[in-house]
Amino acid sequence: MNESSKVRRRRRIKQIALGLSVVTLGVGAVVLSQAWVPIGHGASGPRLERMQASLQWDGGGFENPQPLWNDMWGGAWEFLLGSDQSSPEQPLTFDAGDLARFDKPPATGLRVTWLGHSTSLIEIDGYRVLTDPVWGERTSPVSWLGPSRFFPPPIPLQDLPPIDAVVISHDHYDHLDYPTIDAIKDWDVTFVVPLGVGAHLEYWGVPIENIKELDWWDRTRVGTLEIVCAPARHASGRQLFDQNATLWAGYALLGRDHQVFFSGDTGLFPGMTEIGEKLGPFDLTMIETGAYGQGWPDWHIGPEQAVRAHQMLRGDVMLPIHWGLFDLASHAWTEPIERTLVAAAEAGVIVAAPRPGESFEPEALGPIERWWPAVLWRTAKEYPIVSTKVD
């Protein structure tokens, strides 16, 4: 190759590199422009000062009493390999039935409608509480990228009955959904969130007077319903530079006659016994059971430990949540409910497993109807999930 050819080759390589850089920057700019608002906003001023005064604040962010253990490379490799059963083979749709049922209060005083993942409508002693409402299509700051829903919302957002309170456990995208918050920001409801999450809501247009930000063990009231922010073992963040900048939590709903516990996302931790002793017993526990991996056993509790947590919390009936809607881990999509039912049977725990959109009353449970298909899944013996720093 003569010198002239070498020069032309170098020039061509530079042109290709420049072109790729321009394309990359252009795509990045488009993504950033679309994601800018959904990413949310960081805390400042008195809100930040209150966060920094929390016992859970550790220098630059919040921390768990039992830090999370991660096998970063092993977990990433496992997630990339995935499972050929991690999502349904056939499209799913669910009919929520006659919504006129919401015109009458539940006969027992407590009724729950699971809408998929961690979204549920809880009717408790005359009040309606919506947990981690996600009506958006993807768990992502953009509409065209990220895990998408297995099925449409069983009840359209506009068809819900009047809501008294919305509780949000933390700011990950599968729990704090911008399209949903944008749609309900003008509702006359109380938004109950952990420390720092109120900054996102206020940025998105929720009136500040409608936001109640709580630290662990803080309490607020909606009428006669008491809502207690409970500890959890997890993390937070909506982009690379805000990891653990907001708090994560579970909630106890303490009504006149009934009590419900909502775990949010959590690994197993000893403090669940304290929650049960201070706030229980609970007529119903709603505990996340899906999206787990051996490389990150402290982030999500897993089915068998969820049953153990239910017992630590002094629960009566258990509703497995955080499964069946998004592909967020390497296990089969039905594995969480299958393993939960096995573990619950061994422990003598009563489980509710409603079809998405179906309402049930814990005090009047019927038999479980297996609405999900039979697919291959790993047993607890084949693939145990064991959180660290728990005896």
C-alpha positions as CSV (number, residue, x, y, z in Angstrom):
1,M,0.0,0.0,0.0
2,N,1.6,3.3,-1.1
3,E,1.6,6.4,1.1
4,S,-1.4,8.0,-0.8
5,S,-3.5,4.9,-0.1
6,K,-2.6,5.0,3.6
7,V,-3.6,8.6,3.9
8,R,-6.9,7.9,2.2
9,R,-7.5,5.0,4.5
10,R,-6.7,7.0,7.7
11,R,-9.0,9.8,6.4
12,R,-11.8,7.2,5.9
13,I,-11.4,5.7,9.3
14,K,-11.5,9.2,10.8
15,Q,-14.7,10.0,8.9
16,I,-16.3,6.7,10.0
17,A,-15.3,7.4,13.7
18,L,-16.6,11.0,13.4
19,G,-19.9,9.7,11.9
20,L,-20.3,7.1,14.7
21,S,-19.6,9.8,17.3
22,V,-22.2,12.1,15.8
23,V,-24.8,9.4,15.6
24,T,-24.1,8.3,19.2
25,L,-24.3,11.9,20.4
26,G,-27.5,12.4,18.5
27,V,-29.1,9.3,19.8
28,G,-28.0,10.2,23.3
29,A,-29.4,13.7,23.0
30,V,-32.8,12.2,21.8
31,V,-32.9,9.8,24.7
32,L,-31.9,12.5,27.2
33,S,-34.5,14.9,25.9
34,Q,-37.3,12.2,26.2
35,A,-36.1,10.9,29.6
36,W,-35.3,14.3,31.2
37,V,-38.7,14.8,32.8
38,P,-39.5,11.1,33.7
39,I,-36.1,10.8,35.4
40,G,-37.4,13.2,38.0
41,H,-35.7,15.7,40.3
42,G,-33.4,15.6,43.2
43,A,-34.2,17.0,46.7
44,S,-32.9,20.3,47.9
45,G,-33.5,22.9,50.6
46,P,-35.5,21.9,53.7
47,R,-36.5,18.6,52.1
48,L,-32.8,17.6,51.7
49,E,-32.0,18.8,55.2
50,R,-34.7,16.6,56.6
51,M,-33.3,13.6,54.7
52,Q,-29.8,14.3,56.0
53,A,-31.2,14.3,59.6
54,S,-32.6,10.8,59.1
55,L,-31.0,7.9,61.0
56,Q,-30.9,6.1,57.7
57,W,-28.8,8.8,56.0
58,D,-25.1,7.8,55.7
59,G,-23.1,10.6,54.2
60,G,-24.0,10.8,50.6
61,G,-27.2,8.8,50.7
62,F,-29.4,6.3,52.5
63,E,-28.1,2.9,53.7
64,N,-29.6,-0.3,55.0
65,P,-28.7,-1.5,58.5
66,Q,-27.7,-4.8,56.7
67,P,-25.9,-3.7,53.5
68,L,-26.8,-5.3,50.2
69,W,-24.4,-8.0,49.0
70,N,-23.9,-8.3,45.2
71,D,-22.1,-10.7,42.9
72,M,-22.1,-8.1,40.2
73,W,-20.5,-10.1,37.4
74,G,-22.3,-13.4,38.2
75,G,-25.6,-11.6,38.5
76,A,-25.2,-9.7,35.2
77,W,-24.2,-12.9,33.4
78,E,-27.2,-14.8,34.7
79,F,-29.5,-12.0,33.8
80,L,-28.1,-11.8,30.2
81,L,-28.5,-15.6,29.8
82,G,-32.1,-15.3,31.0
83,S,-34.8,-18.0,30.7
84,D,-36.8,-19.0,27.7
85,Q,-39.8,-18.9,30.1
86,S,-39.2,-15.4,31.5
87,S,-42.2,-14.1,29.7
88,P,-45.6,-15.6,28.6
89,E,-45.6,-17.4,25.2
90,Q,-49.1,-16.2,24.5
91,P,-50.5,-12.7,25.0
92,L,-52.4,-12.2,28.2
93,T,-55.5,-10.1,28.9
94,F,-57.7,-10.0,31.9
95,D,-61.3,-8.9,32.4
96,A,-61.8,-7.3,35.8
97,G,-65.5,-8.1,35.7
98,D,-68.3,-5.8,36.8
99,L,-66.8,-2.7,38.3
100,A,-70.1,-1.9,40.0
101,R,-68.8,-4.0,42.9
102,F,-66.8,-0.9,44.0
103,D,-70.1,0.9,44.5
104,K,-70.7,-1.2,47.6
105,P,-68.2,-1.5,50.5
106,P,-66.7,-5.0,51.1
107,A,-68.9,-7.2,53.3
108,T,-66.0,-7.9,55.6
109,G,-64.5,-4.4,55.6
110,L,-61.4,-5.5,53.7
111,R,-61.1,-6.1,50.0
112,V,-58.1,-6.2,47.7
113,T,-57.8,-6.0,43.9
114,W,-54.4,-7.0,42.6
115,L,-53.7,-5.3,39.3
116,G,-50.3,-6.9,38.6
117,H,-46.7,-6.5,39.9
118,S,-46.9,-4.2,43.1
119,T,-50.1,-2.3,42.1
120,S,-53.1,-3.1,44.2
121,L,-56.3,-1.4,45.2
122,I,-56.9,-1.9,48.9
123,E,-60.3,-1.1,50.4
124,I,-59.9,-1.0,54.1
125,D,-62.5,0.1,56.7
126,G,-64.1,2.7,54.4
127,Y,-60.9,4.0,52.6
128,R,-59.3,3.1,49.3
129,V,-55.5,3.0,49.0
130,L,-53.6,2.4,45.7
131,T,-50.1,0.9,46.0
132,D,-47.2,1.6,43.6
133,P,-49.5,2.5,40.7
134,V,-48.0,1.5,37.3
135,W,-50.3,1.9,34.3
136,G,-47.4,2.7,31.9
137,E,-46.3,0.4,29.2
138,R,-42.6,0.1,30.2
139,T,-40.4,0.3,33.3
140,S,-38.2,2.9,31.7
141,P,-37.8,6.7,31.4
142,V,-38.5,6.4,27.7
143,S,-41.5,4.8,25.9
144,W,-39.6,2.7,23.4
145,L,-37.0,0.9,25.6
146,G,-37.1,-1.3,28.7
147,P,-39.2,-4.2,30.0
148,S,-42.8,-4.0,28.7
149,R,-46.0,-5.2,30.3
150,F,-47.2,-8.8,29.8
151,F,-50.8,-7.6,29.8
152,P,-52.8,-4.3,29.7
153,P,-54.0,-2.9,33.0
154,P,-57.1,-4.9,34.0
155,I,-58.9,-1.8,35.0
156,P,-58.3,1.5,33.1
157,L,-57.0,4.3,35.2
158,Q,-60.1,6.4,34.6
159,D,-62.4,3.5,35.6
160,L,-61.0,3.2,39.2
161,P,-63.3,4.2,42.0
162,P,-62.4,7.4,44.0
163,I,-59.0,6.9,45.8
164,D,-58.1,8.3,49.2
165,A,-54.4,7.7,49.3
166,V,-51.6,6.6,47.0
167,V,-48.6,4.9,48.7
168,I,-45.3,4.6,46.9
169,S,-42.5,2.4,48.2
170,H,-39.5,3.8,46.3
171,D,-38.5,5.5,43.1
172,H,-37.5,2.6,40.8
173,Y,-39.3,2.7,37.5
174,D,-41.5,-0.3,38.2
175,H,-42.9,1.4,41.3
176,L,-42.8,5.1,40.5
177,D,-44.2,5.4,37.0
178,Y,-44.1,8.9,35.5
179,P,-46.9,8.4,33.0
180,T,-49.2,7.2,35.8
181,I,-48.3,10.1,38.2
182,D,-48.7,12.6,35.4
183,A,-52.2,11.2,34.8
184,I,-53.3,11.3,38.5
185,K,-51.4,14.3,39.7
186,D,-54.5,16.4,39.9
187,W,-56.5,13.8,41.9
188,D,-57.7,14.9,45.3
189,V,-55.6,12.2,47.1
190,T,-52.8,12.0,49.6
191,F,-49.5,10.8,48.2
192,V,-47.6,9.0,50.9
193,V,-43.9,8.5,50.0
194,P,-40.5,7.9,51.6
195,L,-38.1,10.7,52.2
196,G,-36.9,12.4,49.0
197,V,-39.5,10.9,46.7
198,G,-41.6,13.9,47.1
199,A,-39.1,15.9,45.0
200,H,-40.1,13.8,42.0
201,L,-43.8,14.3,42.6
202,E,-43.6,18.0,43.1
203,Y,-41.4,18.3,39.9
204,W,-44.1,16.5,38.0
205,G,-46.9,18.7,39.2
206,V,-48.4,17.0,42.3
207,P,-49.4,19.8,44.7
208,I,-47.0,19.9,47.6
209,E,-49.9,20.0,50.1
210,N,-50.9,16.5,48.8
211,I,-47.5,15.0,49.5
212,K,-46.6,13.3,52.8
213,E,-43.0,12.3,53.0
214,L,-42.1,9.9,55.8
215,D,-39.1,8.4,57.4
216,W,-39.1,4.8,58.7
217,W,-41.6,4.5,61.6
218,D,-43.2,7.9,60.8
219,R,-47.0,8.0,60.8
220,T,-49.6,9.9,58.9
221,R,-53.4,9.8,58.8
222,V,-56.0,9.9,56.0
223,G,-59.2,10.3,58.0
224,T,-59.2,7.5,60.6
225,L,-56.8,5.3,58.5
226,E,-53.3,5.4,59.9
227,I,-50.4,4.8,57.5
228,V,-47.0,3.9,59.0
229,C,-43.8,3.9,57.0
230,A,-41.9,0.7,57.8
231,P,-38.3,-0.3,57.2
232,A,-37.3,-2.3,54.1
233,R,-34.1,-3.6,52.7
234,H,-33.6,-2.4,49.2
235,A,-32.2,0.6,47.3
236,S,-33.3,3.5,45.1
237,G,-32.4,5.6,42.0
238,R,-33.6,6.6,38.6
239,Q,-30.3,7.4,36.9
240,L,-26.6,6.7,37.3
241,F,-25.9,9.6,39.6
242,D,-28.8,9.4,42.1
243,Q,-28.3,6.0,43.6
244,N,-29.8,5.7,47.1
245,A,-30.5,9.5,47.1
246,T,-34.1,8.7,48.2
247,L,-35.4,6.3,50.9
248,W,-37.2,3.0,50.3
249,A,-39.9,1.6,52.5
250,G,-42.9,-0.7,53.2
251,Y,-46.2,0.4,54.7
252,A,-48.6,-0.7,57.4
253,L,-52.2,0.4,56.9
254,L,-53.9,0.4,60.2
255,G,-57.7,0.8,60.0
256,R,-60.4,0.8,62.5
257,D,-60.9,-3.0,62.3
258,H,-58.3,-4.3,59.8
259,Q,-54.5,-4.1,59.3
260,V,-52.6,-4.6,56.1
261,F,-48.8,-4.7,55.4
262,F,-47.3,-3.8,52.0
263,S,-43.7,-4.7,51.7
264,G,-42.6,-2.7,48.7
265,D,-39.3,-4.2,47.4
266,T,-37.2,-5.8,50.1
267,G,-34.7,-8.5,51.0
268,L,-35.2,-10.4,54.2
269,F,-33.9,-8.6,57.2
270,P,-34.2,-9.2,61.0
271,G,-36.3,-6.0,61.5
272,M,-39.4,-7.7,60.1
273,T,-39.9,-9.3,63.4
274,E,-39.9,-5.8,65.0
275,I,-42.4,-4.6,62.5
276,G,-44.7,-7.5,63.3
277,E,-44.4,-6.9,67.0
278,K,-45.0,-3.1,66.8
279,L,-47.6,-2.9,64.0
280,G,-49.0,-6.4,63.6
281,P,-50.7,-8.7,63.6
282,F,-51.9,-8.2,60.0
283,D,-55.1,-9.5,58.3
284,L,-53.1,-9.5,55.1
285,T,-49.5,-9.2,54.1
286,M,-48.6,-8.2,50.5
287,I,-45.1,-9.3,50.0
288,E,-42.9,-9.2,46.9
289,T,-42.0,-12.7,45.7
290,G,-40.6,-12.2,42.2
291,A,-37.6,-10.8,40.4
292,Y,-34.7,-12.5,42.3
293,G,-31.3,-13.9,41.6
294,Q,-28.5,-15.6,43.6
295,G,-26.2,-12.8,42.6
296,W,-28.3,-10.2,44.4
297,P,-30.2,-12.1,47.2
298,D,-30.6,-9.0,49.4
299,W,-32.4,-6.9,46.9
300,H,-35.5,-9.1,46.5
301,I,-36.7,-11.6,49.1
302,G,-37.6,-14.6,46.9
303,P,-40.6,-16.9,47.4
304,E,-39.5,-19.0,50.4
305,Q,-38.2,-16.0,52.4
306,A,-41.4,-14.1,51.6
307,V,-43.3,-16.8,53.4
308,R,-40.9,-16.6,56.3
309,A,-41.3,-12.8,56.3
310,H,-45.1,-13.2,56.4
311,Q,-44.7,-15.3,59.6
312,M,-42.2,-12.8,61.1
313,L,-44.8,-10.0,60.4
314,R,-47.5,-12.0,62.1
315,G,-49.7,-12.2,59.1
316,D,-52.9,-14.1,58.5
317,V,-53.4,-14.3,54.7
318,M,-50.5,-13.6,52.3
319,L,-50.8,-12.0,48.9
320,P,-47.7,-12.6,46.7
321,I,-46.9,-9.5,44.6
322,H,-44.2,-8.2,42.3
323,W,-44.5,-11.0,39.8
324,G,-46.3,-11.8,36.6
325,L,-46.2,-8.5,34.8
326,F,-42.6,-7.6,33.8
327,D,-39.5,-9.6,32.9
328,L,-37.0,-8.3,35.5
329,A,-35.0,-11.5,36.3
330,S,-33.7,-14.7,34.8
331,H,-36.4,-17.1,36.3
332,A,-39.5,-18.3,34.6
333,W,-42.3,-15.8,34.9
334,T,-44.6,-18.2,36.9
335,E,-41.8,-19.5,39.2
336,P,-42.5,-17.0,42.0
337,I,-46.1,-18.1,42.6
338,E,-45.3,-21.8,42.1
339,R,-42.5,-21.7,44.7
340,T,-44.6,-19.5,47.1
341,L,-47.4,-22.0,47.0
342,V,-45.1,-24.9,47.8
343,A,-43.4,-23.0,50.7
344,A,-46.7,-21.8,52.1
345,A,-48.2,-25.3,52.1
346,E,-45.2,-26.6,54.0
347,A,-45.4,-23.7,56.5
348,G,-49.2,-23.8,56.9
349,V,-49.6,-20.3,55.5
350,I,-52.8,-19.2,53.7
351,V,-52.2,-17.7,50.3
352,A,-54.4,-15.6,48.0
353,A,-53.5,-15.9,44.3
354,P,-56.2,-13.8,42.5
355,R,-56.3,-13.3,38.7
356,P,-55.2,-9.8,37.9
357,G,-58.1,-7.4,38.2
358,E,-60.0,-9.9,40.5
359,S,-61.1,-8.7,43.9
360,F,-61.0,-10.9,47.0
361,E,-61.7,-10.5,50.7
362,P,-59.1,-12.2,53.0
363,E,-61.8,-13.2,55.5
364,A,-63.8,-14.9,52.7
365,L,-61.3,-16.6,50.5
366,G,-62.3,-19.2,48.0
367,P,-60.0,-21.9,46.6
368,I,-57.0,-20.9,44.4
369,E,-57.7,-21.1,40.7
370,R,-54.5,-21.5,38.7
371,W,-55.0,-18.9,36.0
372,W,-51.3,-19.0,35.0
373,P,-50.0,-21.8,32.6
374,A,-47.8,-24.7,33.6
375,V,-44.2,-24.0,32.6
376,L,-40.8,-25.3,33.7
377,W,-39.5,-23.7,36.9
378,R,-36.7,-24.2,39.4
379,T,-37.5,-25.4,42.9
380,A,-36.0,-23.9,46.0
381,K,-33.6,-26.8,46.3
382,E,-32.4,-26.3,42.7
383,Y,-32.0,-22.5,43.1
384,P,-32.2,-21.2,46.7
385,I,-32.4,-17.5,47.4
386,V,-30.9,-16.7,50.8
387,S,-30.4,-13.2,52.0
388,T,-27.2,-12.4,53.9
389,K,-26.9,-11.2,57.5
390,V,-30.1,-13.0,58.6
391,D,-30.0,-15.8,61.1
